[in-house]
């Protein structure tokens, strides 16, 4: 880290002035620099959806959720299957289960009103330190230290932090905390996020348009994109499985609800073998004229998956749960939607 003592007040003033002019227009935000506070429900929902998900991908899901369930109490009253189906395609499905648990806690234990402090928010099920800080700052104007990947990158470059991530995270959080005060805490948090997302980008940062470039030690080095340093990730293990895609003569496909615990827990799915590093079971769930339909690839956080797709057309299979193919396609998680598309192409 370079030996710098930045003018905290001036950096804050410049960045907030920039944010007032260039803030992204997002469905869950209130206009910057105003006394209008956004709905805590919408802030919370957006923050949960944006974890490991890009803004363009999350936005239509946010709009769907807030249209179907305008308040946290509406969401709390929804059926699990409805919420899981609406979440399909966003990934990281434990978030959807936590979403329901938190909504029901707010509705049942807090009268449908979110706690207005970090401590109170952190006590809700499924709400971690980052989400609690973000909702406290943005929705309630609390001076909370909101540190996501964008903020880490800005701090790593601003101070030219040489320690690699993840080891550097405590230091990056400490540096971000230097800028926290009672003045516009929500706007400050969102200004840092916007700067990281649109200017201080992971690759090819736009230093020429950065409002705080004059104070950036990473820019002084001539290679700001080197920051933050990252340790090399281990290769993802490879797993294999078989997906069984059974159609009937009425344009329906056999589906199942996955067990509550485990990967994609509680989600709609297709019958599959175990996903294993060895050879998966080849035993089908139904007796039918199965044939090969190719393979699909999918990457999860901790492993990569190759699914061999088997498909058949057979009516009247006892024990099968049938669903219109188009409806199933919309409700299935991405990995199963890929398998369904592969099977559909093979049948056609």
PyMOL commands that set and color helices and strands:
alter all, ss='L'
color gray80, all
select helices_A, chain A and resi 8-22+40-50+55-68+72-76+80-87+94-109+118-122+129-140+149-158+169-177+185-198+207-209+213-215+217-220+224-226+325-331+334-347
alter helices_A, ss='H'
color red, helices_A
select strands_A, chain A and resi 237-247+252-257+268-269+271-272+291-299+303-313+321-324
alter strands_A, ss='S'
color yellow, strands_A
deselect
rebuild
show_as cartoon
